[in-house]
C-alpha cells in the first residue's frame, strides 16, 4: 500500500435542474487511515445511478449529499490493507466506497465477491443492485406469466434492460420505451424486446397511439422507472388483473416540482395491483437472485450492456449524461 | 299473483352534477309477463348505492342507465310466480330487480337466501354486496394484522361501517373519517372506531393535522372509498409496508372532472401495495364471506346500520340524500 493520494469527486454545489460537470469538484484528498479492525479498499469500479440525483436533492432514503461531501455510491473494490481476520489483501468486495479511489470500512460493511469472478463490474449491474431491483419487482412482485404483455420504460437502462430480458425469459411479450432510435434498435436486436417505442419520435399522444397499436389487449405488467406522463398513459391501458411496479420517477429527478399520479379510477377499473419498490427491502434475498440469474448471465442469455468510462475524473461527465438519458446501458466508472 | 300494476322509478334526465328528485320519474308500468322457464319476483327491499351515480354517467362496468330506463339495482325479493322447478312461490331470493315492484328473471340469475332469514335486507348490506366489498378489500387484499392502524373514509356508510367493524374485530386501531358530528359520534360509540375525524369541521389542512395527531406512526391500511384530496392526504402518511384498497371515488361521482391521484413517489417511499377493488371479482367467494361473518352479525358483534325508507316512491329522495352524503348507514328501500 504505497498510494499517497486519493482522488475524490465531491459535490461542489447543488445543481439547478439537470446537473452539469461544474456542479462537481475532482480533487486529491488523503488516503484514509486503516484503523483498528478496519479494511482499506481500492475502488475498481464505481456504479452511477439515477437515485444519486435524489440523494443530492435530499429526497432519498439511502443518504443525503451536500456541497463539500464526497459523492456516495456503490463500488467493487480490492482489499489493500486489512486489520481484520475477515478479509485478506487482494480479496474482491462490493461496498459503499463512494466516488473516490480509496475507502475504509468495517468488515461487516463489505460483501465478498465469489472467487474467480471474470467481470467484477457485473456485481454492480446485472448481478448487482440494478439486477436485484429488476428481479424483485418483476419476478417477486409482478409475478409474470407466459404471454403477459410487459411494458418497460427506460428500456435499455441498468434496470430496464434487465427487466426486459427477464420478462422475455419468462415467455412474456415485451414492449420497451426508450429515448432515441439507437436505444430502440438495441432493445429489439440485442435485448430481445418485441418492440420498442422511441419516446423522442413523437409527443405523448403519439406514444399513446403506439401503445394502443402494440398492446391492443392492454398491458399486463408495467415496470415504471419514470413516473410522469408515461405512467398516466400506461395506466389508461392496463388489462384486467394488471400489475404495476413503481420503482422510479426519472422524469422528475431533475426537478423539484412533483406532479400527480394516475387517477385511482384507472387502477380500480383494471383491478390493478400496484407495488412500491425499494430494492433495499430485498437485500436478504440477494443470494437467491444471483443464484437464479448467474447461469443465464454466464451463458449469455442475459446480456450486460455497460456504459463504461475510464478514470474517476470522468464520473461527473458520465453522471450528467445519465441524467440526460444519454447512457446506453448501466453506467460504470472503471476507477483502477 | 293478482297485482295489476308495477311501480317503477325511471331516469327522467341526466343529472347535472348532484342528482335531484326531478331527475327521476315514478310511474306505474305493467307487471311483467312470467315467460317459459322464468320466475316472477316481487321486490321486498331495494339497495341504493353510490355506484349507481356512475351507471347514470355511463362510467360503471355493471351497466349504463339512460333517460327512460328503469333504474338498475340489487334487490331482495319473493318469488310470486314460477315456471321453473328451481324455485317455489314464497322463496326469498337476491337478484337484480331494479327500482321497481316486480321483475322477471331466469332461474340462474336468482340467488336463494337461507331459510328462516330474520332480516332479509341484511343480504343487501352487511351480508350482501357492501359487506363482501369490505371483506374482500380489507381481509383478502389488505390482510390486516392486530395493531395495524386502519383509516376508513365514509366511515359510517354501507361499506365503510363494515370495514371499520371488521378491522376492530381483527385487533386493529381504526380511525374513521365522516361528514358531520352525528356520524362521527356514531362511528365511535356504536361501531367501535377508536376515533373519527369530522371532515366538515375543517379544511383539508385541518384533516391532515388530525391524521398526524391520530396516526403518529403512519397509516398501515387505507380503505379508500372517496378518492380526491383525502386519498392524497392519507398517501402522504403511509407507514412502510402500507396497503391501500382503492374501492371508490365518491368525491368525484357527481362531477365529470377527473382529478389526478397521489404522486407515485409516496407509494414507493411507503413500499405500499395498492389494490384496485371490484367486488364482482370476489363473487365466487361470497359463501365463504357469509360463513365468516354470519356469527358476528347474529351475535351483534357486527352491527348493521340501515338508513331505511318506506316505499319505492321515496327512492329518488333517498338516492339524492346518499349522493350528498346525508345517509346514516346503508341505504335500503322497503318496497313491500
Interface residues (C-beta under 8 A of the other chain):
Chain A: X59 X61 X224 X227 X231 X232 X246 X247 X248 X249 X252 X258 X259 X260 X261 X262 X263 X264 X265 X267 X268 X269 X270 X271 X272 X273 X274 X275 X276 X277 X278 X281
Chain B: X59 X61 X224 X227 X231 X232 X246 X247 X248 X249 X252 X258 X259 X260 X261 X262 X263 X264 X265 X267 X268 X269 X270 X271 X272 X273 X274 X275 X276 X277 X278 X281
